[in-house]
Amino acid sequence: MKIKDIVQNTLRKFGFEIRRTNASIEVFSLQKLLIKKENPIIFDIGACHGSVAMTYNELFKNPSIYCFEPFSESYYILQKNVSNFSNIKCLNCAISDKKGKANLNVNKNSATNSLLQSDDRGEEFWGKKLYDTETVVNVDTITIDEFIRDISVPHIDILKIDVQGGEYEVFCGAKESLSNQNISLIYSEMIMCPTYRGQHKISEYFTMLDSFGYQFLDFFNPVRRHNQLIQADVIFLNKSIMENIINY
């Protein structure tokens, strides 16, 4: 029996079924089932206004959530939205492959802001103007490995990433954590169509994470254009979580 079949059979016992058309809310309930903790440590990379952080905060009893958002306008809204929750910490910086400074491309739609420049070919898939860059601002960057050393975080239970094409660089800055299996679950957006200059192919993500012993679980929230999968969320699990599923 294949790994994925074992996972699906186990999850069905809890009323879950992994499907290509999973609704957004189901993917969060699935994460709660997989982590099995009331007080997980969660990193929200590319937190924007905090909607995902708030979802995690409602889902778990007492999570510790670290939100990273480099765009000052979004960061202001983020702080306001989570101000009543002392367990949610906000940091005005980008997560990348090195500590320092980087240019953030601020686009017409702020949800598409990226450390990568927009690719003109993206209009074919996403429409006009959405990724048009209006200005460029200099922002602070840090790596996951450096940050967890700075604050002495022993383990990340959930690493959520939505950084518009820069996910590969996030993983490059987390190689120590990945090699030590110190991240239990990775929940990341991945873009397959040309959208940003210098974005990596999805095969490169799979190769990197596989080299660190992470198992791909499934695609979620797929976006298709022209009969082509152009974007989806993915979940990868470390060996410990995968073994718990298989041995259940």
WOFENLIN-V728972 format. One record per residue. N is the residue number from 1. RES is the residue in three letters. SS is DSSP state (H for helix, E for strand, L for the rest). PSI is psi in whole degrees, -180 to 180 (none if undefined). D_CENTER is the distance of its C-alpha to the mean C-alpha in whole Angstrom. Layout:
# WOFENLIN-V728972
N:RES:SS:PSI:D_CENTER
N:RES:SS:PSI:D_CENTER
This chain:
# WOFENLIN-V728972
1:MET:L:137:29
2:LYS:L:155:26
3:ILE:H:-47:23
4:LYS:H:-37:21
5:ASP:H:-39:25
6:ILE:H:-45:25
7:VAL:H:-47:21
8:GLN:H:-42:22
9:ASN:H:-40:26
10:THR:H:-46:24
11:LEU:H:-30:22
12:ARG:H:-28:25
13:LYS:L:-25:27
14:PHE:L:6:25
15:GLY:L:13:25
16:PHE:L:147:22
17:GLU:L:125:22
18:ILE:L:122:19
19:ARG:L:160:20
20:ARG:L:-19:18
21:THR:L:27:19
22:ASN:L:136:17
23:ALA:L:157:17
24:SER:H:-42:14
25:ILE:H:-31:15
26:GLU:H:-34:16
27:VAL:H:-29:13
28:PHE:H:-40:12
29:SER:H:-37:16
30:LEU:H:-40:15
31:GLN:H:-39:13
32:LYS:H:-42:16
33:LEU:H:-40:18
34:LEU:H:-37:16
35:ILE:H:-40:16
36:LYS:L:42:19
37:LYS:L:147:19
38:GLU:L:-22:20
39:ASN:L:56:19
40:PRO:L:157:16
41:ILE:E:123:14
42:ILE:E:131:11
43:PHE:E:122:9
44:ASP:E:97:7
45:ILE:E:117:6
46:GLY:L:57:8
47:ALA:L:-20:9
48:CYS:L:-118:12
49:HIS:L:0:15
50:GLY:L:11:13
51:SER:H:-40:13
52:VAL:H:-41:10
53:ALA:H:-41:11
54:MET:H:-35:15
55:THR:H:-46:14
56:TYR:H:-38:13
57:ASN:H:-33:16
58:GLU:H:-30:18
59:LEU:H:-41:17
60:PHE:L:153:18
61:LYS:L:-46:21
62:ASN:L:65:20
63:PRO:L:155:17
64:SER:E:115:16
65:ILE:E:130:13
66:TYR:E:117:13
67:CYS:E:130:11
68:PHE:E:122:11
69:GLU:L:115:13
70:PRO:L:-25:15
71:PHE:L:120:17
72:SER:H:-40:20
73:GLU:H:-43:21
74:SER:H:-37:17
75:TYR:H:-39:17
76:TYR:H:-45:21
77:ILE:H:-41:20
78:LEU:H:-50:17
79:GLN:H:-43:19
80:LYS:H:-42:22
81:ASN:H:-29:20
82:VAL:L:12:19
83:SER:L:-23:22
84:ASN:L:2:24
85:PHE:L:107:21
86:SER:L:-17:22
87:ASN:L:-4:20
88:ILE:E:117:17
89:LYS:E:137:17
90:CYS:E:137:16
91:LEU:E:129:16
92:ASN:L:72:17
93:CYS:L:166:15
94:ALA:E:148:13
95:ILE:E:128:11
96:SER:L:-155:13
97:ASP:L:-2:15
98:LYS:L:157:18
99:LYS:L:137:19
100:GLY:E:-131:21
101:LYS:E:153:21
102:ALA:E:158:20
103:ASN:E:127:20
104:LEU:E:122:18
105:ASN:E:114:19
106:VAL:E:114:20
107:ASN:E:171:20
108:LYS:L:-42:22
109:ASN:L:114:19
110:SER:H:-22:17
111:ALA:H:-14:14
112:THR:H:6:14
113:ASN:L:144:15
114:SER:E:154:14
115:LEU:L:-15:15
116:LEU:L:148:16
117:GLN:L:148:20
118:SER:E:145:20
119:ASP:L:127:21
120:ASP:H:-26:24
121:ARG:H:-15:24
122:GLY:H:-24:21
123:GLU:H:-32:24
124:GLU:H:-30:25
125:PHE:H:-32:22
126:TRP:H:-8:20
127:GLY:L:171:24
128:LYS:L:153:26
129:LYS:L:-25:25
130:LEU:L:-39:21
131:TYR:L:12:20
132:ASP:L:128:23
133:THR:E:125:23
134:GLU:E:-31:25
135:THR:E:168:25
136:VAL:E:129:23
137:VAL:E:150:23
138:ASN:E:129:22
139:VAL:E:160:20
140:ASP:E:145:19
141:THR:E:153:16
142:ILE:E:160:16
143:THR:L:159:14
144:ILE:H:-45:12
145:ASP:H:-43:16
146:GLU:H:-41:18
147:PHE:H:-44:16
148:ILE:H:-27:17
149:ARG:H:-39:20
150:ASP:H:-38:21
151:ILE:H:4:20
152:SER:L:47:21
153:VAL:L:119:18
154:PRO:L:-26:19
155:HIS:L:142:16
156:ILE:E:121:13
157:ASP:E:-43:12
158:ILE:E:126:9
159:LEU:E:104:6
160:LYS:E:131:3
161:ILE:E:128:2
162:ASP:L:85:5
163:VAL:L:23:7
164:GLN:L:67:10
165:GLY:L:-13:11
166:GLY:L:17:10
167:GLU:H:-35:8
168:TYR:H:-42:11
169:GLU:H:-34:12
170:VAL:H:-46:9
171:PHE:H:-37:10
172:CYS:H:-32:14
173:GLY:L:6:14
174:ALA:L:22:13
175:LYS:H:-37:16
176:GLU:H:-45:18
177:SER:H:-41:15
178:LEU:H:-43:14
179:SER:H:-29:18
180:ASN:L:4:19
181:GLN:L:33:17
182:ASN:L:9:16
183:ILE:E:120:12
184:SER:E:-49:13
185:LEU:E:132:10
186:ILE:E:124:7
187:TYR:E:108:5
188:SER:E:145:3
189:GLU:E:144:6
190:MET:E:131:9
191:ILE:E:128:12
192:MET:L:-26:15
193:CYS:L:159:18
194:PRO:L:115:19
195:THR:L:-40:17
196:TYR:E:146:17
197:ARG:L:130:20
198:GLY:L:4:19
199:GLN:L:150:15
200:HIS:L:155:15
201:LYS:L:151:16
202:ILE:H:-31:14
203:SER:H:-31:17
204:GLU:H:-35:16
205:TYR:H:-47:13
206:PHE:H:-42:14
207:THR:H:-45:17
208:MET:H:-51:15
209:LEU:H:-35:14
210:ASP:H:-36:17
211:SER:H:-22:19
212:PHE:L:6:17
213:GLY:L:18:18
214:TYR:L:139:15
215:GLN:E:128:16
216:PHE:E:133:14
217:LEU:E:-59:14
218:ASP:E:169:14
219:PHE:E:148:13
220:PHE:E:156:12
221:ASN:E:55:13
222:PRO:E:146:15
223:VAL:E:129:16
224:ARG:E:143:20
225:ARG:E:139:22
226:HIS:L:42:25
227:ASN:L:30:25
228:GLN:E:137:22
229:LEU:E:116:18
230:ILE:E:-16:17
231:GLN:E:147:13
232:ALA:E:159:11
233:ASP:E:148:8
234:VAL:E:154:8
235:ILE:E:130:9
236:PHE:E:146:10
237:LEU:E:146:13
238:ASN:L:175:15
239:LYS:H:-39:19
240:SER:H:-47:20
241:ILE:H:-41:18
242:MET:H:-41:19
243:GLU:H:-36:22
244:ASN:H:-38:22
245:ILE:H:-48:22
246:ILE:H:-37:24
247:ASN:L:1:27
248:TYR:L:none:27
